[in-house]
């Protein structure tokens, strides 16, 4: 099962740096979303943009079709 964790960070000009320590193994795959400086000017704007990007990814044209047999109640 794939577990996800959202972490904040920044680019220092050479490397992408996490803003808080987070323990992970070497070669752990990550996905990075680049936000413009304007988008993160206000914390509320950051979370709104992150929600928008996440929903856009979740309901993209690559979303698999689920039939009734695949859905459990």
PDB file of N, CA, C and O in Angstrom:
ATOM      1  N   UNK A   1       0.847  -1.186   0.000  1.00  0.00           N
ATOM      2  CA  UNK A   1       0.000   0.000   0.000  1.00  0.00           C
ATOM      3  C   UNK A   1       0.884   1.237   0.000  1.00  0.00           C
ATOM      4  O   UNK A   1       1.892   1.291   0.704  1.00  0.00           O
ATOM      5  N   UNK A   2       0.504   2.219  -0.785  1.00  0.00           N
ATOM      6  CA  UNK A   2       1.258   3.459  -0.896  1.00  0.00           C
ATOM      7  C   UNK A   2       0.780   4.447   0.165  1.00  0.00           C
ATOM      8  O   UNK A   2      -0.406   4.768   0.242  1.00  0.00           O
ATOM      9  N   UNK A   3       1.717   4.920   0.976  1.00  0.00           N
ATOM     10  CA  UNK A   3       1.397   5.928   1.987  1.00  0.00           C
ATOM     11  C   UNK A   3       1.999   7.251   1.534  1.00  0.00           C
ATOM     12  O   UNK A   3       3.125   7.289   1.037  1.00  0.00           O
ATOM     13  N   UNK A   4       1.257   8.325   1.704  1.00  0.00           N
ATOM     14  CA  UNK A   4       1.752   9.637   1.309  1.00  0.00           C
ATOM     15  C   UNK A   4       1.836  10.551   2.515  1.00  0.00           C
ATOM     16  O   UNK A   4       1.104  10.379   3.489  1.00  0.00           O
ATOM     17  N   UNK A   5       2.717  11.509   2.445  1.00  0.00           N
ATOM     18  CA  UNK A   5       2.912  12.507   3.493  1.00  0.00           C
ATOM     19  C   UNK A   5       3.246  13.814   2.797  1.00  0.00           C
ATOM     20  O   UNK A   5       4.130  13.841   1.940  1.00  0.00           O
ATOM     21  N   UNK A   6       2.572  14.882   3.139  1.00  0.00           N
ATOM     22  CA  UNK A   6       2.859  16.194   2.567  1.00  0.00           C
ATOM     23  C   UNK A   6       3.847  16.913   3.476  1.00  0.00           C
ATOM     24  O   UNK A   6       3.611  17.064   4.675  1.00  0.00           O
ATOM     25  N   UNK A   7       4.947  17.352   2.893  1.00  0.00           N
ATOM     26  CA  UNK A   7       5.988  18.056   3.633  1.00  0.00           C
ATOM     27  C   UNK A   7       6.249  19.394   2.956  1.00  0.00           C
ATOM     28  O   UNK A   7       6.185  19.494   1.731  1.00  0.00           O
ATOM     29  N   UNK A   8       6.538  20.408   3.735  1.00  0.00           N
ATOM     30  CA  UNK A   8       6.886  21.709   3.164  1.00  0.00           C
ATOM     31  C   UNK A   8       8.392  21.815   3.053  1.00  0.00           C
ATOM     32  O   UNK A   8       9.128  21.226   3.844  1.00  0.00           O
ATOM     33  N   UNK A   9       8.840  22.562   2.077  1.00  0.00           N
ATOM     34  CA  UNK A   9      10.261  22.744   1.867  1.00  0.00           C
ATOM     35  C   UNK A   9      10.515  23.948   0.990  1.00  0.00           C
ATOM     36  O   UNK A   9       9.602  24.710   0.674  1.00  0.00           O
ATOM     37  N   UNK A  10      11.764  24.108   0.602  1.00  0.00           N
ATOM     38  CA  UNK A  10      12.147  25.232  -0.248  1.00  0.00           C
ATOM     39  C   UNK A  10      13.389  24.848  -1.049  1.00  0.00           C
ATOM     40  O   UNK A  10      14.081  23.882  -0.728  1.00  0.00           O
ATOM     41  N   UNK A  11      13.651  25.616  -2.087  1.00  0.00           N
ATOM     42  CA  UNK A  11      14.836  25.425  -2.917  1.00  0.00           C
ATOM     43  C   UNK A  11      15.847  26.486  -2.501  1.00  0.00           C
ATOM     44  O   UNK A  11      15.541  27.677  -2.554  1.00  0.00           O
ATOM     45  N   UNK A  12      17.050  26.077  -2.087  1.00  0.00           N
ATOM     46  CA  UNK A  12      18.053  27.024  -1.590  1.00  0.00           C
ATOM     47  C   UNK A  12      18.976  27.554  -2.689  1.00  0.00           C
ATOM     48  O   UNK A  12      19.973  28.215  -2.401  1.00  0.00           O
ATOM     49  N   UNK A  13      18.644  27.266  -3.933  1.00  0.00           N
ATOM     50  CA  UNK A  13      19.481  27.677  -5.044  1.00  0.00           C
ATOM     51  C   UNK A  13      20.268  26.518  -5.635  1.00  0.00           C
ATOM     52  O   UNK A  13      20.708  26.574  -6.783  1.00  0.00           O
ATOM     53  N   UNK A  14      20.442  25.462  -4.836  1.00  0.00           N
ATOM     54  CA  UNK A  14      21.148  24.274  -5.308  1.00  0.00           C
ATOM     55  C   UNK A  14      20.407  22.978  -4.995  1.00  0.00           C
ATOM     56  O   UNK A  14      20.460  22.028  -5.777  1.00  0.00           O
ATOM     57  N   UNK A  15      19.716  22.933  -3.858  1.00  0.00           N
ATOM     58  CA  UNK A  15      19.058  21.708  -3.405  1.00  0.00           C
ATOM     59  C   UNK A  15      17.636  22.009  -2.941  1.00  0.00           C
ATOM     60  O   UNK A  15      17.317  23.134  -2.557  1.00  0.00           O
ATOM     61  N   UNK A  16      16.800  20.995  -2.984  1.00  0.00           N
ATOM     62  CA  UNK A  16      15.476  21.076  -2.372  1.00  0.00           C
ATOM     63  C   UNK A  16      15.639  20.640  -0.926  1.00  0.00           C
ATOM     64  O   UNK A  16      16.113  19.536  -0.658  1.00  0.00           O
ATOM     65  N   UNK A  17      15.251  21.497   0.003  1.00  0.00           N
ATOM     66  CA  UNK A  17      15.443  21.259   1.432  1.00  0.00           C
ATOM     67  C   UNK A  17      14.088  21.183   2.134  1.00  0.00           C
ATOM     68  O   UNK A  17      13.212  22.011   1.885  1.00  0.00           O
ATOM     69  N   UNK A  18      13.917  20.200   3.003  1.00  0.00           N
ATOM     70  CA  UNK A  18      12.707  20.126   3.809  1.00  0.00           C
ATOM     71  C   UNK A  18      12.768  21.177   4.903  1.00  0.00           C
ATOM     72  O   UNK A  18      13.837  21.447   5.449  1.00  0.00           O
ATOM     73  N   UNK A  19      11.618  21.776   5.229  1.00  0.00           N
ATOM     74  CA  UNK A  19      11.574  22.776   6.287  1.00  0.00           C
ATOM     75  C   UNK A  19      11.608  22.149   7.677  1.00  0.00           C
ATOM     76  O   UNK A  19      11.965  22.816   8.648  1.00  0.00           O
ATOM     77  N   UNK A  20      11.244  20.889   7.779  1.00  0.00           N
ATOM     78  CA  UNK A  20      11.283  20.157   9.048  1.00  0.00           C
ATOM     79  C   UNK A  20      11.964  18.825   8.806  1.00  0.00           C
ATOM     80  O   UNK A  20      11.847  18.274   7.711  1.00  0.00           O
ATOM     81  N   UNK A  21      12.677  18.283   9.797  1.00  0.00           N
ATOM     82  CA  UNK A  21      13.289  16.966   9.614  1.00  0.00           C
ATOM     83  C   UNK A  21      12.225  15.898   9.382  1.00  0.00           C
ATOM     84  O   UNK A  21      11.149  15.940   9.979  1.00  0.00           O
ATOM     85  N   UNK A  22      12.530  14.959   8.525  1.00  0.00           N
ATOM     86  CA  UNK A  22      11.632  13.832   8.280  1.00  0.00           C
ATOM     87  C   UNK A  22      12.492  12.613   7.973  1.00  0.00           C
ATOM     88  O   UNK A  22      13.324  12.654   7.067  1.00  0.00           O
ATOM     89  N   UNK A  23      12.298  11.534   8.717  1.00  0.00           N
ATOM     90  CA  UNK A  23      13.101  10.328   8.574  1.00  0.00           C
ATOM     91  C   UNK A  23      12.559   9.482   7.424  1.00  0.00           C
ATOM     92  O   UNK A  23      11.410   9.041   7.449  1.00  0.00           O
ATOM     93  N   UNK A  24      13.416   9.261   6.407  1.00  0.00           N
ATOM     94  CA  UNK A  24      13.042   8.372   5.314  1.00  0.00           C
ATOM     95  C   UNK A  24      14.298   7.676   4.800  1.00  0.00           C
ATOM     96  O   UNK A  24      15.413   8.178   4.939  1.00  0.00           O
ATOM     97  N   UNK A  25      14.086   6.527   4.214  1.00  0.00           N
ATOM     98  CA  UNK A  25      15.196   5.736   3.705  1.00  0.00           C
ATOM     99  C   UNK A  25      15.758   6.350   2.424  1.00  0.00           C
ATOM    100  O   UNK A  25      15.056   7.058   1.701  1.00  0.00           O
ATOM    101  N   UNK A  26      17.035   6.068   2.155  1.00  0.00           N
ATOM    102  CA  UNK A  26      17.649   6.495   0.904  1.00  0.00           C
ATOM    103  C   UNK A  26      16.875   5.897  -0.261  1.00  0.00           C
ATOM    104  O   UNK A  26      16.357   4.785  -0.161  1.00  0.00           O
ATOM    105  N   UNK A  27      16.798   6.619  -1.344  1.00  0.00           N
ATOM    106  CA  UNK A  27      16.109   6.214  -2.568  1.00  0.00           C
ATOM    107  C   UNK A  27      14.594   6.117  -2.415  1.00  0.00           C
ATOM    108  O   UNK A  27      13.930   5.492  -3.242  1.00  0.00           O
ATOM    109  N   UNK A  28      14.036   6.733  -1.361  1.00  0.00           N
ATOM    110  CA  UNK A  28      12.586   6.796  -1.221  1.00  0.00           C
ATOM    111  C   UNK A  28      12.048   7.674  -2.340  1.00  0.00           C
ATOM    112  O   UNK A  28      12.494   8.813  -2.484  1.00  0.00           O
ATOM    113  N   UNK A  29      11.096   7.180  -3.145  1.00  0.00           N
ATOM    114  CA  UNK A  29      10.555   8.016  -4.221  1.00  0.00           C
ATOM    115  C   UNK A  29       9.733   9.174  -3.650  1.00  0.00           C
ATOM    116  O   UNK A  29       9.014   9.012  -2.665  1.00  0.00           O
ATOM    117  N   UNK A  30       9.849  10.331  -4.276  1.00  0.00           N
ATOM    118  CA  UNK A  30       9.095  11.509  -3.862  1.00  0.00           C
ATOM    119  C   UNK A  30       8.492  12.168  -5.099  1.00  0.00           C
ATOM    120  O   UNK A  30       9.001  12.010  -6.209  1.00  0.00           O
ATOM    121  N   UNK A  31       7.412  12.903  -4.899  1.00  0.00           N
ATOM    122  CA  UNK A  31       6.806  13.741  -5.928  1.00  0.00           C
ATOM    123  C   UNK A  31       6.918  15.169  -5.442  1.00  0.00           C
ATOM    124  O   UNK A  31       6.588  15.462  -4.292  1.00  0.00           O
ATOM    125  N   UNK A  32       7.374  16.055  -6.296  1.00  0.00           N
ATOM    126  CA  UNK A  32       7.575  17.447  -5.906  1.00  0.00           C
ATOM    127  C   UNK A  32       6.664  18.328  -6.747  1.00  0.00           C
ATOM    128  O   UNK A  32       6.650  18.223  -7.973  1.00  0.00           O
ATOM    129  N   UNK A  33       5.900  19.201  -6.086  1.00  0.00           N
ATOM    130  CA  UNK A  33       5.057  20.172  -6.758  1.00  0.00           C
ATOM    131  C   UNK A  33       5.673  21.545  -6.553  1.00  0.00           C
ATOM    132  O   UNK A  33       5.863  21.971  -5.414  1.00  0.00           O
ATOM    133  N   UNK A  34       5.984  22.237  -7.625  1.00  0.00           N
ATOM    134  CA  UNK A  34       6.598  23.557  -7.540  1.00  0.00           C
ATOM    135  C   UNK A  34       5.496  24.611  -7.453  1.00  0.00           C
ATOM    136  O   UNK A  34       4.603  24.661  -8.298  1.00  0.00           O
ATOM    137  N   UNK A  35       5.571  25.448  -6.426  1.00  0.00           N
ATOM    138  CA  UNK A  35       4.615  26.536  -6.240  1.00  0.00           C
ATOM    139  C   UNK A  35       5.343  27.852  -6.454  1.00  0.00           C
ATOM    140  O   UNK A  35       6.486  28.014  -6.028  1.00  0.00           O
ATOM    141  N   UNK A  36       4.683  28.785  -7.108  1.00  0.00           N
ATOM    142  CA  UNK A  36       5.311  30.088  -7.302  1.00  0.00           C
ATOM    143  C   UNK A  36       5.358  30.830  -5.970  1.00  0.00           C
ATOM    144  O   UNK A  36       4.565  30.567  -5.065  1.00  0.00           O
ATOM    145  N   UNK A  37       6.296  31.756  -5.872  1.00  0.00           N
ATOM    146  CA  UNK A  37       6.429  32.543  -4.638  1.00  0.00           C
ATOM    147  C   UNK A  37       5.133  33.292  -4.331  1.00  0.00           C
ATOM    148  O   UNK A  37       4.772  33.432  -3.163  1.00  0.00           O
ATOM    149  N   UNK A  38       4.434  33.770  -5.346  1.00  0.00           N
ATOM    150  CA  UNK A  38       3.172  34.484  -5.147  1.00  0.00           C
ATOM    151  C   UNK A  38       2.138  33.548  -4.524  1.00  0.00           C
ATOM    152  O   UNK A  38       1.356  33.967  -3.670  1.00  0.00           O
ATOM    153  N   UNK A  39       2.132  32.282  -4.947  1.00  0.00           N
ATOM    154  CA  UNK A  39       1.131  31.339  -4.458  1.00  0.00           C
ATOM    155  C   UNK A  39       1.288  31.044  -2.978  1.00  0.00           C
ATOM    156  O   UNK A  39       0.308  30.717  -2.308  1.00  0.00           O
ATOM    157  N   UNK A  40       2.508  31.153  -2.452  1.00  0.00           N
ATOM    158  CA  UNK A  40       2.719  30.832  -1.042  1.00  0.00           C
ATOM    159  C   UNK A  40       2.854  32.087  -0.177  1.00  0.00           C
ATOM    160  O   UNK A  40       3.274  32.004   0.977  1.00  0.00           O
ATOM    161  N   UNK A  41       2.503  33.234  -0.726  1.00  0.00           N
ATOM    162  CA  UNK A  41       2.606  34.486   0.024  1.00  0.00           C
ATOM    163  C   UNK A  41       1.758  34.439   1.290  1.00  0.00           C
ATOM    164  O   UNK A  41       2.162  34.957   2.331  1.00  0.00           O
ATOM    165  N   UNK A  42       0.610  33.833   1.203  1.00  0.00           N
ATOM    166  CA  UNK A  42      -0.275  33.675   2.355  1.00  0.00           C
ATOM    167  C   UNK A  42      -0.467  32.193   2.606  1.00  0.00           C
ATOM    168  O   UNK A  42      -0.687  31.434   1.661  1.00  0.00           O
ATOM    169  N   UNK A  43      -0.391  31.766   3.847  1.00  0.00           N
ATOM    170  CA  UNK A  43      -0.514  30.348   4.179  1.00  0.00           C
ATOM    171  C   UNK A  43      -1.842  29.770   3.702  1.00  0.00           C
ATOM    172  O   UNK A  43      -1.886  28.644   3.205  1.00  0.00           O
ATOM    173  N   UNK A  44      -2.935  30.543   3.853  1.00  0.00           N
ATOM    174  CA  UNK A  44      -4.243  30.057   3.384  1.00  0.00           C
ATOM    175  C   UNK A  44      -4.224  29.829   1.879  1.00  0.00           C
ATOM    176  O   UNK A  44      -4.801  28.861   1.385  1.00  0.00           O
ATOM    177  N   UNK A  45      -3.562  30.721   1.155  1.00  0.00           N
ATOM    178  CA  UNK A  45      -3.446  30.542  -0.288  1.00  0.00           C
ATOM    179  C   UNK A  45      -2.685  29.267  -0.611  1.00  0.00           C
ATOM    180  O   UNK A  45      -3.032  28.558  -1.555  1.00  0.00           O
ATOM    181  N   UNK A  46      -1.645  28.972   0.168  1.00  0.00           N
ATOM    182  CA  UNK A  46      -0.859  27.758  -0.048  1.00  0.00           C
ATOM    183  C   UNK A  46      -1.746  26.527   0.078  1.00  0.00           C
ATOM    184  O   UNK A  46      -1.731  25.660  -0.796  1.00  0.00           O
ATOM    185  N   UNK A  47      -2.514  26.445   1.152  1.00  0.00           N
ATOM    186  CA  UNK A  47      -3.344  25.253   1.373  1.00  0.00           C
ATOM    187  C   UNK A  47      -4.454  25.161   0.337  1.00  0.00           C
ATOM    188  O   UNK A  47      -4.807  24.062  -0.090  1.00  0.00           O
ATOM    189  N   UNK A  48      -5.010  26.297  -0.077  1.00  0.00           N
ATOM    190  CA  UNK A  48      -6.031  26.279  -1.123  1.00  0.00           C
ATOM    191  C   UNK A  48      -5.448  25.776  -2.434  1.00  0.00           C
ATOM    192  O   UNK A  48      -6.063  24.959  -3.119  1.00  0.00           O
ATOM    193  N   UNK A  49      -4.259  26.264  -2.783  1.00  0.00           N
ATOM    194  CA  UNK A  49      -3.606  25.822  -4.009  1.00  0.00           C
ATOM    195  C   UNK A  49      -3.246  24.342  -3.932  1.00  0.00           C
ATOM    196  O   UNK A  49      -3.429  23.607  -4.902  1.00  0.00           O
ATOM    197  N   UNK A  50      -2.732  23.901  -2.780  1.00  0.00           N
ATOM    198  CA  UNK A  50      -2.393  22.488  -2.612  1.00  0.00           C
ATOM    199  C   UNK A  50      -3.633  21.612  -2.758  1.00  0.00           C
ATOM    200  O   UNK A  50      -3.571  20.561  -3.396  1.00  0.00           O
ATOM    201  N   UNK A  51      -4.755  22.026  -2.179  1.00  0.00           N
ATOM    202  CA  UNK A  51      -6.002  21.266  -2.312  1.00  0.00           C
ATOM    203  C   UNK A  51      -6.435  21.210  -3.771  1.00  0.00           C
ATOM    204  O   UNK A  51      -6.856  20.162  -4.261  1.00  0.00           O
ATOM    205  N   UNK A  52      -6.331  22.339  -4.461  1.00  0.00           N
ATOM    206  CA  UNK A  52      -6.712  22.398  -5.872  1.00  0.00           C
ATOM    207  C   UNK A  52      -5.844  21.447  -6.706  1.00  0.00           C
ATOM    208  O   UNK A  52      -6.361  20.683  -7.522  1.00  0.00           O
ATOM    209  N   UNK A  53      -4.530  21.500  -6.497  1.00  0.00           N
ATOM    210  CA  UNK A  53      -3.613  20.643  -7.250  1.00  0.00           C
ATOM    211  C   UNK A  53      -3.892  19.170  -6.945  1.00  0.00           C
ATOM    212  O   UNK A  53      -3.889  18.336  -7.850  1.00  0.00           O
ATOM    213  N   UNK A  54      -4.131  18.854  -5.679  1.00  0.00           N
ATOM    214  CA  UNK A  54      -4.395  17.463  -5.290  1.00  0.00           C
ATOM    215  C   UNK A  54      -5.699  16.953  -5.896  1.00  0.00           C
ATOM    216  O   UNK A  54      -5.756  15.822  -6.378  1.00  0.00           O
ATOM    217  N   UNK A  55      -6.736  17.770  -5.877  1.00  0.00           N
ATOM    218  CA  UNK A  55      -8.010  17.366  -6.477  1.00  0.00           C
ATOM    219  C   UNK A  55      -7.880  17.232  -7.981  1.00  0.00           C
ATOM    220  O   UNK A  55      -8.447  16.319  -8.581  1.00  0.00           O
ATOM    221  N   UNK A  56      -7.135  18.139  -8.587  1.00  0.00           N
ATOM    222  CA  UNK A  56      -6.917  18.071 -10.028  1.00  0.00           C
ATOM    223  C   UNK A  56      -6.209  16.766 -10.398  1.00  0.00           C
ATOM    224  O   UNK A  56      -6.544  16.136 -11.401  1.00  0.00           O
ATOM    225  N   UNK A  57      -5.233  16.366  -9.586  1.00  0.00           N
ATOM    226  CA  UNK A  57      -4.509  15.125  -9.828  1.00  0.00           C
ATOM    227  C   UNK A  57      -5.425  13.914  -9.593  1.00  0.00           C
ATOM    228  O   UNK A  57      -5.381  12.945 -10.351  1.00  0.00           O
ATOM    229  N   UNK A  58      -6.245  13.972  -8.552  1.00  0.00           N
ATOM    230  CA  UNK A  58      -7.111  12.842  -8.207  1.00  0.00           C
ATOM    231  C   UNK A  58      -8.201  12.617  -9.249  1.00  0.00           C
ATOM    232  O   UNK A  58      -8.601  11.479  -9.491  1.00  0.00           O
ATOM    233  N   UNK A  59      -8.679  13.684  -9.863  1.00  0.00           N
ATOM    234  CA  UNK A  59      -9.772  13.571 -10.830  1.00  0.00           C
ATOM    235  C   UNK A  59      -9.319  13.924 -12.243  1.00  0.00           C
ATOM    236  O   UNK A  59     -10.084  14.493 -13.022  1.00  0.00           O
ATOM    237  N   UNK A  60      -8.088  13.588 -12.566  1.00  0.00           N
ATOM    238  CA  UNK A  60      -7.557  13.886 -13.892  1.00  0.00           C
ATOM    239  C   UNK A  60      -8.128  12.923 -14.923  1.00  0.00           C
ATOM    240  O   UNK A  60      -8.861  11.994 -14.582  1.00  0.00           O
ATOM    241  N   UNK A  61      -7.790  13.152 -16.176  1.00  0.00           N
ATOM    242  CA  UNK A  61      -8.256  12.261 -17.238  1.00  0.00           C
ATOM    243  C   UNK A  61      -7.623  10.882 -17.130  1.00  0.00           C
ATOM    244  O   UNK A  61      -8.043   9.956 -17.823  1.00  0.00           O
ATOM    245  N   UNK A  62      -6.625  10.732 -16.276  1.00  0.00           N
ATOM    246  CA  UNK A  62      -5.984   9.431 -16.068  1.00  0.00           C
ATOM    247  C   UNK A  62      -6.629   8.644 -14.931  1.00  0.00           C
ATOM    248  O   UNK A  62      -6.151   7.570 -14.566  1.00  0.00           O
ATOM    249  N   UNK A  63      -7.701   9.172 -14.378  1.00  0.00           N
ATOM    250  CA  UNK A  63      -8.431   8.503 -13.297  1.00  0.00           C
ATOM    251  C   UNK A  63      -9.011   7.198 -13.829  1.00  0.00           C
ATOM    252  O   UNK A  63      -9.699   7.213 -14.849  1.00  0.00           O
ATOM    253  N   UNK A  64      -8.754   6.073 -13.171  1.00  0.00           N
ATOM    254  CA  UNK A  64      -9.315   4.804 -13.652  1.00  0.00           C
ATOM    255  C   UNK A  64     -10.834   4.764 -13.466  1.00  0.00           C
ATOM    256  O   UNK A  64     -11.383   5.417 -12.578  1.00  0.00           O
ATOM    257  N   UNK A  65     -11.484   4.004 -14.301  1.00  0.00           N
ATOM    258  CA  UNK A  65     -12.922   3.810 -14.172  1.00  0.00           C
ATOM    259  C   UNK A  65     -13.165   2.654 -13.188  1.00  0.00           C
ATOM    260  O   UNK A  65     -12.521   1.610 -13.286  1.00  0.00           O
ATOM    261  N   UNK A  66     -14.072   2.839 -12.264  1.00  0.00           N
ATOM    262  CA  UNK A  66     -14.407   1.809 -11.293  1.00  0.00           C
ATOM    263  C   UNK A  66     -15.800   1.284 -11.592  1.00  0.00           C
ATOM    264  O   UNK A  66     -16.751   2.059 -11.700  1.00  0.00           O
ATOM    265  N   UNK A  67     -15.922  -0.034 -11.727  1.00  0.00           N
ATOM    266  CA  UNK A  67     -17.244  -0.618 -11.937  1.00  0.00           C
ATOM    267  C   UNK A  67     -17.824  -1.015 -10.589  1.00  0.00           C
ATOM    268  O   UNK A  67     -17.118  -0.972  -9.581  1.00  0.00           O
ATOM    269  N   UNK A  68     -19.092  -1.401 -10.548  1.00  0.00           N
ATOM    270  CA  UNK A  68     -19.776  -1.726  -9.293  1.00  0.00           C
ATOM    271  C   UNK A  68     -19.141  -2.901  -8.558  1.00  0.00           C
ATOM    272  O   UNK A  68     -19.205  -2.955  -7.330  1.00  0.00           O
ATOM    273  N   UNK A  69     -18.533  -3.836  -9.270  1.00  0.00           N
ATOM    274  CA  UNK A  69     -17.911  -4.979  -8.638  1.00  0.00           C
ATOM    275  C   UNK A  69     -16.645  -4.584  -7.875  1.00  0.00           C
ATOM    276  O   UNK A  69     -16.250  -5.274  -6.935  1.00  0.00           O
ATOM    277  N   UNK A  70     -16.020  -3.503  -8.263  1.00  0.00           N
ATOM    278  CA  UNK A  70     -14.799  -3.058  -7.612  1.00  0.00           C
ATOM    279  C   UNK A  70     -15.064  -2.245  -6.348  1.00  0.00           C
ATOM    280  O   UNK A  70     -14.160  -2.051  -5.535  1.00  0.00           O
ATOM    281  N   UNK A  71     -16.288  -1.774  -6.178  1.00  0.00           N
ATOM    282  CA  UNK A  71     -16.648  -0.920  -5.051  1.00  0.00           C
ATOM    283  C   UNK A  71     -17.317  -1.760  -3.980  1.00  0.00           C
ATOM    284  O   UNK A  71     -18.319  -2.428  -4.236  1.00  0.00           O
ATOM    285  N   UNK A  72     -16.752  -1.722  -2.766  1.00  0.00           N
ATOM    286  CA  UNK A  72     -17.370  -2.469  -1.655  1.00  0.00           C
ATOM    287  C   UNK A  72     -18.145  -1.504  -0.772  1.00  0.00           C
ATOM    288  O   UNK A  72     -17.784  -0.334  -0.645  1.00  0.00           O
ATOM    289  N   UNK A  73     -19.190  -1.995  -0.176  1.00  0.00           N
ATOM    290  CA  UNK A  73     -19.996  -1.142   0.703  1.00  0.00           C
ATOM    291  C   UNK A  73     -19.973  -1.657   2.102  1.00  0.00           C
ATOM    292  O   UNK A  73     -20.594  -1.069   2.987  1.00  0.00           O
TER     293      UNK A  73
END
